[in-house]
């Protein structure tokens, strides 16, 4: 969706924060997994 007009503004305005995204790619992937589990519908 990069460069497409359909891309939501919130996506291009997002600024990564260490408390949300971690300190590196591995940390970000781990945190995404945690959020997926924490918000999964039972």
Number of C-alpha atoms within 10 A of each C-alpha: 8 9 7 7 8 8 11 11 9 8 10 10 8 8 9 11 9 11 9 12 17 16 12 9 10 11 14 17 13 13 16 15 11 12 12 11 11 9 8 8 6 4
